[in-house]
Amino acid sequence: MHPLLMPTFLFALLFYYSPVITQPINSKAANYLLLAVFITTFLLPMVSITALRFSDFLHKGKLNAFSIPRRKDRVIPFFFTSLFYIITTYMFFSKFKVSQVLVIILAAITLIILSVSLLTLFIKVSAHSASASAFIGFLLGLGLKYPQEKLVWPLLLILLFGGLVMSARLYLDTHRPVEVLIGSVLGLTLSLSSIVLFL
């Protein structure tokens, strides 16, 4: 349930479980697009964040590549990640011939990441909560626009896993309740409204 993997999971769900939403993309194109999403929204940001954390290790002598517990240490990696998402959204909008649904989803995800990045200047917003709630919002919005029973099961599953992830963030004391709440409201509101308003 890593936040950076959510776009890959969502696109895989749409491409292979409910392809009617992403038409006219065929299965071969879907494979390439999913690989592009995985590389640009997970792999490149993770490599960059790890490199940033490693350079921090060289200066401070402490390496913590996958966990960023302090708010002030999250600012640069979050904005760096936002840059990758902006580039990916631009590529999907201008270079690839994809459905409007995918572009709107990517633009909304980028907006969520930028919002979390900006809020991180002031409060340690839970990116896990924002991404899980965004996934829920996208499925709700797509269910309203493309009514089909198939989306009910993934929605129930992500509700369960999202709730577990948010509970785990609180249990592990990595976030305060208000930080989880802000992330949840932000992710759900931006994702659902982007589908309802722009699709």
C-alpha positions as CSV (number, residue, x, y, z in Angstrom):
1,M,0.0,0.0,0.0
2,H,2.9,2.4,-0.7
3,P,1.5,5.7,-1.9
4,L,3.7,5.7,-5.0
5,L,2.3,2.4,-6.1
6,M,-1.3,3.5,-6.0
7,P,-1.3,4.9,-9.6
8,T,0.1,1.6,-10.9
9,F,-2.5,-0.4,-9.0
10,L,-5.4,1.8,-10.1
11,F,-4.3,1.8,-13.8
12,A,-3.8,-2.0,-13.7
13,L,-7.3,-2.4,-12.2
14,L,-8.8,-0.2,-15.0
15,F,-6.8,-1.8,-17.8
16,Y,-7.4,-5.4,-16.9
17,Y,-10.5,-5.6,-14.8
18,S,-12.7,-2.9,-16.3
19,P,-11.3,-2.0,-19.7
20,V,-14.5,-0.4,-20.9
21,I,-13.5,2.7,-18.9
22,T,-10.2,3.2,-20.6
23,Q,-11.2,2.4,-24.2
24,P,-9.9,2.6,-27.0
25,I,-6.7,1.2,-25.4
26,N,-6.0,-2.4,-26.4
27,S,-4.2,-4.9,-24.1
28,K,-0.8,-4.5,-25.8
29,A,-0.9,-0.7,-25.4
30,A,-2.2,-1.2,-21.8
31,N,0.9,-3.2,-21.0
32,Y,3.2,-0.4,-22.2
33,L,1.2,2.3,-20.6
34,L,1.2,0.4,-17.3
35,L,5.0,0.0,-17.5
36,A,5.4,3.7,-18.2
37,V,3.2,4.6,-15.2
38,F,5.2,2.2,-13.0
39,I,8.5,3.6,-14.0
40,T,7.6,7.3,-13.9
41,T,5.3,7.3,-10.8
42,F,7.1,4.7,-8.7
43,L,10.5,3.6,-9.8
44,L,12.1,7.0,-10.8
45,P,10.7,8.8,-7.7
46,M,11.9,6.0,-5.4
47,V,15.4,5.9,-6.9
48,S,15.5,9.7,-6.6
49,I,14.3,9.7,-3.0
50,T,16.8,7.0,-2.1
51,A,19.6,9.0,-3.8
52,L,18.6,12.1,-1.8
53,R,18.5,10.1,1.4
54,F,21.9,8.6,0.6
55,S,23.4,12.1,0.0
56,D,21.9,13.0,3.4
57,F,23.7,10.0,4.8
58,L,27.0,11.2,3.4
59,H,26.5,14.6,5.1
60,K,25.0,13.4,8.4
61,G,26.1,9.8,8.7
62,K,22.5,8.5,9.0
63,L,20.7,6.5,6.3
64,N,17.0,6.0,6.3
65,A,16.0,5.6,2.7
66,F,12.4,4.4,2.9
67,S,11.1,6.1,6.0
68,I,11.0,9.8,6.4
69,P,9.8,10.3,10.0
70,R,10.4,14.1,10.4
71,R,8.2,16.6,8.6
72,K,11.1,18.8,7.5
73,D,12.9,15.9,5.9
74,R,9.8,15.1,3.8
75,V,9.6,18.5,2.0
76,I,12.3,18.0,-0.7
77,P,11.4,14.3,-1.5
78,F,7.7,15.2,-1.8
79,F,8.4,18.1,-4.2
80,F,10.8,16.0,-6.1
81,T,8.1,13.3,-6.5
82,S,5.6,16.0,-7.6
83,L,8.0,16.9,-10.4
84,F,7.9,13.3,-11.7
85,Y,4.1,13.3,-11.6
86,I,3.9,16.6,-13.4
87,I,6.1,15.2,-16.2
88,T,4.1,12.0,-16.4
89,T,0.8,13.9,-16.6
90,Y,2.2,16.1,-19.3
91,M,3.4,13.0,-21.3
92,F,0.0,11.4,-21.0
93,F,-1.8,14.6,-22.0
94,S,0.4,15.6,-24.9
95,K,2.4,12.6,-26.2
96,F,0.2,9.5,-25.7
97,K,-3.1,8.9,-27.3
98,V,-5.0,7.8,-24.2
99,S,-8.5,8.3,-23.0
100,Q,-9.5,11.4,-21.1
101,V,-10.2,9.3,-18.0
102,L,-6.5,8.4,-17.6
103,V,-5.4,12.0,-18.1
104,I,-7.9,13.3,-15.5
105,I,-6.8,10.6,-13.0
106,L,-3.1,11.5,-13.4
107,A,-3.8,15.2,-13.2
108,A,-5.8,14.7,-10.0
109,I,-3.1,12.4,-8.5
110,T,-0.5,15.1,-9.3
111,L,-2.7,17.8,-7.7
112,I,-3.0,15.6,-4.6
113,I,0.7,15.1,-4.4
114,L,1.4,18.8,-4.9
115,S,-1.2,19.6,-2.2
116,V,0.4,17.1,0.3
117,S,3.8,18.6,-0.6
118,L,2.6,22.1,0.2
119,L,0.9,21.1,3.4
120,T,4.0,19.3,4.5
121,L,5.6,22.7,4.9
122,F,3.3,23.2,7.9
123,I,2.0,19.7,9.0
124,K,3.1,16.1,8.5
125,V,0.1,15.0,6.3
126,S,-0.2,11.3,5.8
127,A,0.6,10.4,2.2
128,H,-0.7,6.9,2.8
129,S,-4.1,8.2,3.9
130,A,-4.2,10.6,1.0
131,S,-3.4,7.9,-1.6
132,A,-5.7,5.2,-0.1
133,S,-8.6,7.8,0.0
134,A,-7.8,9.0,-3.5
135,F,-8.1,5.4,-4.7
136,I,-11.5,5.2,-3.0
137,G,-12.6,8.5,-4.5
138,F,-11.5,7.5,-8.0
139,L,-13.5,4.2,-7.8
140,L,-16.5,6.0,-6.4
141,G,-16.4,8.6,-9.2
142,L,-15.9,6.1,-11.9
143,G,-18.7,4.0,-10.5
144,L,-21.0,7.0,-10.8
145,K,-19.9,7.8,-14.4
146,Y,-19.6,4.1,-15.6
147,P,-22.1,2.2,-13.5
148,Q,-21.0,-1.5,-13.3
149,E,-21.2,-4.0,-10.5
150,K,-17.6,-5.1,-11.2
151,L,-16.2,-2.0,-9.4
152,V,-18.0,-2.8,-6.1
153,W,-15.5,-5.5,-5.1
154,P,-12.4,-3.5,-5.7
155,L,-14.0,-0.6,-3.8
156,L,-14.8,-2.8,-0.8
157,L,-11.3,-4.2,-0.9
158,I,-9.6,-0.8,-1.0
159,L,-11.9,0.5,1.8
160,L,-10.7,-2.4,3.9
161,F,-7.0,-2.0,3.1
162,G,-7.2,1.8,3.3
163,G,-8.8,1.6,6.7
164,L,-6.1,-0.9,7.8
165,V,-3.3,1.3,6.5
166,M,-4.7,4.4,8.2
167,S,-5.1,2.5,11.5
168,A,-1.5,1.2,11.1
169,R,-0.2,4.8,10.7
170,L,-1.9,5.7,14.0
171,Y,-0.9,2.5,15.8
172,L,2.8,2.9,14.8
173,D,2.6,6.5,15.9
174,T,4.0,7.8,12.6
175,H,1.1,10.2,12.3
176,R,-1.3,12.0,14.6
177,P,-5.1,11.6,14.0
178,V,-5.4,15.0,12.4
179,E,-2.6,14.2,9.9
180,V,-4.4,11.1,8.9
181,L,-7.7,12.9,8.7
182,I,-6.3,15.7,6.5
183,G,-4.7,13.2,4.1
184,S,-8.0,11.3,3.9
185,V,-10.2,14.3,3.2
186,L,-7.7,15.7,0.7
187,G,-7.3,12.5,-1.2
188,L,-11.0,11.7,-1.3
189,T,-12.2,15.2,-2.1
190,L,-9.7,15.9,-5.0
191,S,-10.1,12.5,-6.6
192,L,-13.9,12.2,-6.4
193,S,-14.4,15.9,-7.5
194,S,-12.0,15.5,-10.4
195,I,-14.0,12.6,-11.9
196,V,-17.4,14.1,-11.2
197,L,-16.5,17.6,-12.5
198,F,-14.2,16.9,-15.4
199,L,-15.2,13.6,-16.8
